[in-house]
Amino acid sequence: MIILGIILAIAGWLLSIPVLLYVGVILLVVGIVLMVAGSAGHAVGGRRHYY
């Protein structure tokens, strides 16, 4: 999810498509939040670890 967010954000920025940029940033932030929550030991989406 983090990698997809980075790709979409870069593509949106390079192609001047704001929707792609916003979606990429949102995916990036959600992926980082899930990674931090999973690293802290909280179950995320029914899983103990988020990969």
PDB file of N, CA, C and O in Angstrom, chain B, residues numbered from 101:
ATOM      1  N   MET B 101       0.827  -1.178   0.000  1.00  0.00           N
ATOM      2  CA  MET B 101       0.000   0.000   0.000  1.00  0.00           C
ATOM      3  C   MET B 101       0.876   1.249   0.000  1.00  0.00           C
ATOM      4  O   MET B 101       0.554   2.245  -0.648  1.00  0.00           O
ATOM      5  N   ILE B 102       1.966   1.188   0.719  1.00  0.00           N
ATOM      6  CA  ILE B 102       2.889   2.327   0.768  1.00  0.00           C
ATOM      7  C   ILE B 102       3.531   2.548  -0.601  1.00  0.00           C
ATOM      8  O   ILE B 102       3.629   3.680  -1.074  1.00  0.00           O
ATOM      9  N   ILE B 103       3.961   1.469  -1.224  1.00  0.00           N
ATOM     10  CA  ILE B 103       4.608   1.586  -2.530  1.00  0.00           C
ATOM     11  C   ILE B 103       3.614   2.091  -3.576  1.00  0.00           C
ATOM     12  O   ILE B 103       3.960   2.932  -4.406  1.00  0.00           O
ATOM     13  N   LEU B 104       2.390   1.583  -3.538  1.00  0.00           N
ATOM     14  CA  LEU B 104       1.363   2.050  -4.468  1.00  0.00           C
ATOM     15  C   LEU B 104       1.066   3.536  -4.247  1.00  0.00           C
ATOM     16  O   LEU B 104       0.875   4.282  -5.207  1.00  0.00           O
ATOM     17  N   GLY B 105       1.027   3.960  -2.994  1.00  0.00           N
ATOM     18  CA  GLY B 105       0.817   5.370  -2.690  1.00  0.00           C
ATOM     19  C   GLY B 105       1.922   6.251  -3.234  1.00  0.00           C
ATOM     20  O   GLY B 105       1.663   7.329  -3.767  1.00  0.00           O
ATOM     21  N   ILE B 106       3.148   5.791  -3.098  1.00  0.00           N
ATOM     22  CA  ILE B 106       4.284   6.563  -3.622  1.00  0.00           C
ATOM     23  C   ILE B 106       4.212   6.655  -5.142  1.00  0.00           C
ATOM     24  O   ILE B 106       4.430   7.724  -5.713  1.00  0.00           O
ATOM     25  N   ILE B 107       3.905   5.538  -5.795  1.00  0.00           N
ATOM     26  CA  ILE B 107       3.822   5.531  -7.256  1.00  0.00           C
ATOM     27  C   ILE B 107       2.718   6.465  -7.747  1.00  0.00           C
ATOM     28  O   ILE B 107       2.928   7.249  -8.673  1.00  0.00           O
ATOM     29  N   LEU B 108       1.543   6.379  -7.125  1.00  0.00           N
ATOM     30  CA  LEU B 108       0.437   7.233  -7.553  1.00  0.00           C
ATOM     31  C   LEU B 108       0.713   8.706  -7.275  1.00  0.00           C
ATOM     32  O   LEU B 108       0.354   9.565  -8.080  1.00  0.00           O
ATOM     33  N   ALA B 109       1.342   9.004  -6.149  1.00  0.00           N
ATOM     34  CA  ALA B 109       1.649  10.396  -5.829  1.00  0.00           C
ATOM     35  C   ALA B 109       2.646  10.979  -6.830  1.00  0.00           C
ATOM     36  O   ALA B 109       2.488  12.113  -7.282  1.00  0.00           O
ATOM     37  N   ILE B 110       3.660  10.210  -7.169  1.00  0.00           N
ATOM     38  CA  ILE B 110       4.656  10.687  -8.137  1.00  0.00           C
ATOM     39  C   ILE B 110       4.024  10.839  -9.524  1.00  0.00           C
ATOM     40  O   ILE B 110       4.275  11.822 -10.222  1.00  0.00           O
ATOM     41  N   ALA B 111       3.202   9.857  -9.918  1.00  0.00           N
ATOM     42  CA  ALA B 111       2.548   9.935 -11.226  1.00  0.00           C
ATOM     43  C   ALA B 111       1.599  11.125 -11.279  1.00  0.00           C
ATOM     44  O   ALA B 111       1.550  11.828 -12.288  1.00  0.00           O
ATOM     45  N   GLY B 112       0.857  11.357 -10.222  1.00  0.00           N
ATOM     46  CA  GLY B 112      -0.049  12.500 -10.189  1.00  0.00           C
ATOM     47  C   GLY B 112       0.687  13.817 -10.238  1.00  0.00           C
ATOM     48  O   GLY B 112       0.219  14.771 -10.860  1.00  0.00           O
ATOM     49  N   TRP B 113       1.824  13.881  -9.593  1.00  0.00           N
ATOM     50  CA  TRP B 113       2.619  15.116  -9.595  1.00  0.00           C
ATOM     51  C   TRP B 113       3.253  15.360 -10.967  1.00  0.00           C
ATOM     52  O   TRP B 113       3.243  16.483 -11.472  1.00  0.00           O
ATOM     53  N   LEU B 114       3.806  14.291 -11.567  1.00  0.00           N
ATOM     54  CA  LEU B 114       4.461  14.441 -12.863  1.00  0.00           C
ATOM     55  C   LEU B 114       3.466  14.712 -13.989  1.00  0.00           C
ATOM     56  O   LEU B 114       3.758  15.483 -14.903  1.00  0.00           O
ATOM     57  N   LEU B 115       2.303  14.087 -13.927  1.00  0.00           N
ATOM     58  CA  LEU B 115       1.310  14.242 -14.982  1.00  0.00           C
ATOM     59  C   LEU B 115       0.332  15.384 -14.711  1.00  0.00           C
ATOM     60  O   LEU B 115      -0.560  15.635 -15.520  1.00  0.00           O
ATOM     61  N   SER B 116       0.487  16.064 -13.604  1.00  0.00           N
ATOM     62  CA  SER B 116      -0.390  17.169 -13.209  1.00  0.00           C
ATOM     63  C   SER B 116      -1.849  16.742 -13.117  1.00  0.00           C
ATOM     64  O   SER B 116      -2.751  17.430 -13.594  1.00  0.00           O
ATOM     65  N   ILE B 117      -2.056  15.577 -12.486  1.00  0.00           N
ATOM     66  CA  ILE B 117      -3.412  15.071 -12.252  1.00  0.00           C
ATOM     67  C   ILE B 117      -3.631  15.076 -10.739  1.00  0.00           C
ATOM     68  O   ILE B 117      -3.155  14.181 -10.040  1.00  0.00           O
ATOM     69  N   PRO B 118      -4.348  16.075 -10.234  1.00  0.00           N
ATOM     70  CA  PRO B 118      -4.496  16.218  -8.787  1.00  0.00           C
ATOM     71  C   PRO B 118      -5.177  15.032  -8.112  1.00  0.00           C
ATOM     72  O   PRO B 118      -4.865  14.717  -6.963  1.00  0.00           O
ATOM     73  N   VAL B 119      -6.104  14.369  -8.808  1.00  0.00           N
ATOM     74  CA  VAL B 119      -6.804  13.236  -8.200  1.00  0.00           C
ATOM     75  C   VAL B 119      -5.817  12.119  -7.873  1.00  0.00           C
ATOM     76  O   VAL B 119      -5.887  11.525  -6.798  1.00  0.00           O
ATOM     77  N   LEU B 120      -4.908  11.834  -8.787  1.00  0.00           N
ATOM     78  CA  LEU B 120      -3.899  10.797  -8.522  1.00  0.00           C
ATOM     79  C   LEU B 120      -2.993  11.192  -7.366  1.00  0.00           C
ATOM     80  O   LEU B 120      -2.613  10.351  -6.551  1.00  0.00           O
ATOM     81  N   LEU B 121      -2.655  12.453  -7.299  1.00  0.00           N
ATOM     82  CA  LEU B 121      -1.803  12.927  -6.213  1.00  0.00           C
ATOM     83  C   LEU B 121      -2.491  12.755  -4.870  1.00  0.00           C
ATOM     84  O   LEU B 121      -1.878  12.278  -3.915  1.00  0.00           O
ATOM     85  N   TYR B 122      -3.767  13.143  -4.788  1.00  0.00           N
ATOM     86  CA  TYR B 122      -4.499  13.019  -3.524  1.00  0.00           C
ATOM     87  C   TYR B 122      -4.684  11.563  -3.114  1.00  0.00           C
ATOM     88  O   TYR B 122      -4.499  11.214  -1.948  1.00  0.00           O
ATOM     89  N   VAL B 123      -5.047  10.718  -4.068  1.00  0.00           N
ATOM     90  CA  VAL B 123      -5.229   9.297  -3.764  1.00  0.00           C
ATOM     91  C   VAL B 123      -3.905   8.678  -3.334  1.00  0.00           C
ATOM     92  O   VAL B 123      -3.877   7.869  -2.407  1.00  0.00           O
ATOM     93  N   GLY B 124      -2.819   9.041  -3.986  1.00  0.00           N
ATOM     94  CA  GLY B 124      -1.509   8.516  -3.618  1.00  0.00           C
ATOM     95  C   GLY B 124      -1.089   8.924  -2.223  1.00  0.00           C
ATOM     96  O   GLY B 124      -0.557   8.108  -1.471  1.00  0.00           O
ATOM     97  N   VAL B 125      -1.321  10.174  -1.870  1.00  0.00           N
ATOM     98  CA  VAL B 125      -0.967  10.645  -0.527  1.00  0.00           C
ATOM     99  C   VAL B 125      -1.829   9.955   0.522  1.00  0.00           C
ATOM    100  O   VAL B 125      -1.330   9.579   1.582  1.00  0.00           O
ATOM    101  N   ILE B 126      -3.114   9.784   0.239  1.00  0.00           N
ATOM    102  CA  ILE B 126      -4.002   9.109   1.195  1.00  0.00           C
ATOM    103  C   ILE B 126      -3.560   7.661   1.396  1.00  0.00           C
ATOM    104  O   ILE B 126      -3.498   7.187   2.530  1.00  0.00           O
ATOM    105  N   LEU B 127      -3.253   6.953   0.307  1.00  0.00           N
ATOM    106  CA  LEU B 127      -2.779   5.571   0.438  1.00  0.00           C
ATOM    107  C   LEU B 127      -1.460   5.503   1.197  1.00  0.00           C
ATOM    108  O   LEU B 127      -1.241   4.586   1.989  1.00  0.00           O
ATOM    109  N   LEU B 128      -0.604   6.449   0.962  1.00  0.00           N
ATOM    110  CA  LEU B 128       0.683   6.487   1.655  1.00  0.00           C
ATOM    111  C   LEU B 128       0.486   6.668   3.154  1.00  0.00           C
ATOM    112  O   LEU B 128       1.108   5.965   3.951  1.00  0.00           O
ATOM    113  N   VAL B 129      -0.365   7.595   3.541  1.00  0.00           N
ATOM    114  CA  VAL B 129      -0.607   7.852   4.964  1.00  0.00           C
ATOM    115  C   VAL B 129      -1.282   6.656   5.624  1.00  0.00           C
ATOM    116  O   VAL B 129      -0.899   6.266   6.727  1.00  0.00           O
ATOM    117  N   VAL B 130      -2.276   6.068   4.971  1.00  0.00           N
ATOM    118  CA  VAL B 130      -2.957   4.899   5.545  1.00  0.00           C
ATOM    119  C   VAL B 130      -1.985   3.731   5.684  1.00  0.00           C
ATOM    120  O   VAL B 130      -2.005   3.028   6.694  1.00  0.00           O
ATOM    121  N   GLY B 131      -1.149   3.520   4.696  1.00  0.00           N
ATOM    122  CA  GLY B 131      -0.159   2.442   4.773  1.00  0.00           C
ATOM    123  C   GLY B 131       0.822   2.639   5.905  1.00  0.00           C
ATOM    124  O   GLY B 131       1.177   1.679   6.588  1.00  0.00           O
ATOM    125  N   ILE B 132       1.267   3.866   6.119  1.00  0.00           N
ATOM    126  CA  ILE B 132       2.202   4.145   7.218  1.00  0.00           C
ATOM    127  C   ILE B 132       1.521   3.953   8.562  1.00  0.00           C
ATOM    128  O   ILE B 132       2.119   3.401   9.486  1.00  0.00           O
ATOM    129  N   VAL B 133       0.267   4.406   8.683  1.00  0.00           N
ATOM    130  CA  VAL B 133      -0.466   4.236   9.946  1.00  0.00           C
ATOM    131  C   VAL B 133      -0.661   2.755  10.251  1.00  0.00           C
ATOM    132  O   VAL B 133      -0.475   2.332  11.392  1.00  0.00           O
ATOM    133  N   LEU B 134      -1.029   1.968   9.257  1.00  0.00           N
ATOM    134  CA  LEU B 134      -1.200   0.528   9.472  1.00  0.00           C
ATOM    135  C   LEU B 134       0.113  -0.151   9.811  1.00  0.00           C
ATOM    136  O   LEU B 134       0.139  -1.061  10.640  1.00  0.00           O
ATOM    137  N   MET B 135       1.199   0.273   9.189  1.00  0.00           N
ATOM    138  CA  MET B 135       2.500  -0.305   9.492  1.00  0.00           C
ATOM    139  C   MET B 135       2.919   0.001  10.927  1.00  0.00           C
ATOM    140  O   MET B 135       3.431  -0.871  11.629  1.00  0.00           O
ATOM    141  N   VAL B 136       2.699   1.238  11.357  1.00  0.00           N
ATOM    142  CA  VAL B 136       3.060   1.617  12.727  1.00  0.00           C
ATOM    143  C   VAL B 136       2.184   0.876  13.733  1.00  0.00           C
ATOM    144  O   VAL B 136       2.680   0.403  14.756  1.00  0.00           O
ATOM    145  N   ALA B 137       0.881   0.772  13.452  1.00  0.00           N
ATOM    146  CA  ALA B 137      -0.017   0.054  14.361  1.00  0.00           C
ATOM    147  C   ALA B 137       0.362  -1.422  14.454  1.00  0.00           C
ATOM    148  O   ALA B 137       0.344  -2.006  15.538  1.00  0.00           O
ATOM    149  N   GLY B 138       0.703  -2.017  13.319  1.00  0.00           N
ATOM    150  CA  GLY B 138       1.123  -3.418  13.332  1.00  0.00           C
ATOM    151  C   GLY B 138       2.448  -3.617  14.042  1.00  0.00           C
ATOM    152  O   GLY B 138       2.643  -4.630  14.714  1.00  0.00           O
ATOM    153  N   SER B 139       3.358  -2.669  13.903  1.00  0.00           N
ATOM    154  CA  SER B 139       4.651  -2.767  14.574  1.00  0.00           C
ATOM    155  C   SER B 139       4.535  -2.595  16.078  1.00  0.00           C
ATOM    156  O   SER B 139       5.346  -3.125  16.838  1.00  0.00           O
ATOM    157  N   ALA B 140       3.518  -1.850  16.504  1.00  0.00           N
ATOM    158  CA  ALA B 140       3.323  -1.612  17.931  1.00  0.00           C
ATOM    159  C   ALA B 140       2.651  -2.792  18.619  1.00  0.00           C
ATOM    160  O   ALA B 140       2.489  -2.790  19.839  1.00  0.00           O
ATOM    161  N   GLY B 141       2.255  -3.807  17.839  1.00  0.00           N
ATOM    162  CA  GLY B 141       1.671  -5.001  18.432  1.00  0.00           C
ATOM    163  C   GLY B 141       0.155  -5.022  18.407  1.00  0.00           C
ATOM    164  O   GLY B 141      -0.450  -5.960  18.927  1.00  0.00           O
ATOM    165  N   HIS B 142      -0.475  -4.022  17.821  1.00  0.00           N
ATOM    166  CA  HIS B 142      -1.932  -4.004  17.721  1.00  0.00           C
ATOM    167  C   HIS B 142      -2.367  -4.863  16.545  1.00  0.00           C
ATOM    168  O   HIS B 142      -1.717  -4.874  15.500  1.00  0.00           O
ATOM    169  N   ALA B 143      -3.475  -5.585  16.721  1.00  0.00           N
ATOM    170  CA  ALA B 143      -4.006  -6.375  15.621  1.00  0.00           C
ATOM    171  C   ALA B 143      -4.655  -5.442  14.613  1.00  0.00           C
ATOM    172  O   ALA B 143      -5.497  -4.620  14.974  1.00  0.00           O
ATOM    173  N   VAL B 144      -4.267  -5.567  13.362  1.00  0.00           N
ATOM    174  CA  VAL B 144      -4.786  -4.715  12.293  1.00  0.00           C
ATOM    175  C   VAL B 144      -5.553  -5.589  11.321  1.00  0.00           C
ATOM    176  O   VAL B 144      -4.972  -6.470  10.687  1.00  0.00           O
ATOM    177  N   GLY B 145      -6.848  -5.355  11.196  1.00  0.00           N
ATOM    178  CA  GLY B 145      -7.665  -6.121  10.260  1.00  0.00           C
ATOM    179  C   GLY B 145      -7.717  -7.599  10.592  1.00  0.00           C
ATOM    180  O   GLY B 145      -7.789  -8.429   9.686  1.00  0.00           O
ATOM    181  N   GLY B 146      -7.681  -7.943  11.859  1.00  0.00           N
ATOM    182  CA  GLY B 146      -7.723  -9.340  12.265  1.00  0.00           C
ATOM    183  C   GLY B 146      -6.379 -10.039  12.200  1.00  0.00           C
ATOM    184  O   GLY B 146      -6.291 -11.234  12.484  1.00  0.00           O
ATOM    185  N   ARG B 147      -5.345  -9.325  11.837  1.00  0.00           N
ATOM    186  CA  ARG B 147      -4.000  -9.910  11.762  1.00  0.00           C
ATOM    187  C   ARG B 147      -3.105  -9.290  12.823  1.00  0.00           C
ATOM    188  O   ARG B 147      -3.212  -8.106  13.143  1.00  0.00           O
ATOM    189  N   ARG B 148      -2.245 -10.099  13.343  1.00  0.00           N
ATOM    190  CA  ARG B 148      -1.334  -9.589  14.359  1.00  0.00           C
ATOM    191  C   ARG B 148      -0.241  -8.729  13.740  1.00  0.00           C
ATOM    192  O   ARG B 148       0.240  -7.789  14.372  1.00  0.00           O
ATOM    193  N   HIS B 149       0.157  -9.045  12.499  1.00  0.00           N
ATOM    194  CA  HIS B 149       1.206  -8.280  11.805  1.00  0.00           C
ATOM    195  C   HIS B 149       0.641  -7.787  10.487  1.00  0.00           C
ATOM    196  O   HIS B 149      -0.132  -8.490   9.836  1.00  0.00           O
ATOM    197  N   TYR B 150       1.022  -6.586  10.094  1.00  0.00           N
ATOM    198  CA  TYR B 150       0.624  -6.027   8.811  1.00  0.00           C
ATOM    199  C   TYR B 150       1.832  -5.995   7.902  1.00  0.00           C
ATOM    200  O   TYR B 150       2.852  -5.394   8.240  1.00  0.00           O
ATOM    201  N   TYR B 151       1.727  -6.633   6.758  1.00  0.00           N
ATOM    202  CA  TYR B 151       2.858  -6.685   5.831  1.00  0.00           C
ATOM    203  C   TYR B 151       2.525  -5.898   4.602  1.00  0.00           C
ATOM    204  O   TYR B 151       3.343  -5.809   3.686  1.00  0.00           O
TER     205      TYR B 151
END
